[in-house]
Amino acid sequence: MKHLSLLLILTVTLISCAHNTEPEKKVLADTIGLMAALEKMVPEDTLATSAELLSEISFSVKEGNDFSPYIEIANPKEALVNLIDKNKKVIDEDTITVIIDYPLTKSYTFELVSPGGFTKQTLIQEICKHYHLIYAEEEKTTTTKVIPLEERKGLINRNETNGKHGIWGHDIIDLVLSEILVYRTAKGQIVLTLGIES
């Protein structure tokens, strides 16, 4: 039954992406990226039978008299100072796998180990560290150089590069983390996908 609810969510998401608008294309790309990454991890299983959504981790950052749900990927330090419940344990398991697929043409996964589980702060720090690594590796391995912001015409999005990760559309300073989805695969692996916005 729990796998059916995940399948239903994915079906509704895919159907809602039938229109031709940019936000819906991003949702479709994120859904397809998750499915592809999970199928690589568990090749004999499909997403519908291999993953159960356990939790959604959201954020609340104090900004003056207001609160923001966003963590800047390029520089999370200020948000971490003002993050509500930053030391709250949000994952009990010791080993997790994190999937980064936006804005990448080639998904990136990494494993984290933390005896006793993971806090919001630890997850944010590791995710941001890996984003910086991805962008640095892309710059070193691409033959298509990034057009500097001041030289971009019209829509000022980052041009797609052909390096190790195939970054498209956004510089790291454009990206914010809004949520983390925590899944358990049929094999018991804990897999995290990220709500990244730009």
C-alpha positions, 0 to 999 in steps of 0.5 A: 500500500505504501508503494502505491501512494508513491506510484500515485504521486509520481503518476500525478506529477507526470500527468501534471507535467504535460503542459509546456511551462518551465516549472513543470519541466523542472518537476518532470526532470526531477522526477525522471532524475529520481527514477533513473538514479534509484533504478541504477542503485536498485536495477532489478526494482522499479521506483514504485516497488523499491522506495517508500517516502519516509519523511520530508525535511523542511527548513525555517530560517529567521530573517528579521521578523520573518522566516524563510524556507530557503538555504543558499547553496553557495553560502549557507553560513548565515542561514545556518546561524539562524536556522530553527532546530539546526541541531535536531536529528532528522534521520536516525540511520547511520548511512545514507545516500544523497542524489543531486540531479539539479541542474545536472544532466548526469546525476551525482550520488554520494554516501554519508556516514554519521554514527547516531544519525544526521541533523539538519545542519550536518545535512545542509553542510554536506549537501552544500560542500558537494555542490561546490565540489560538483561545480569545481569538477565541472569547471576542470573537466568541461571544454565548453567554458562558462560565459561570464554573467556580464557577457550573457545576453537576454536570459542570463542563465548559465550556459550548459557545459559538457564536463563531468556533471553536465551543468545547465541553466544555473550558477551555484549562486542561483541555487537554494535548498528548500526541502529534503525527501527521505526514502527507504528502498526495498533493500533498506537503503536510505536515499535522499533527494533534494528540493533545489530551486533557482 
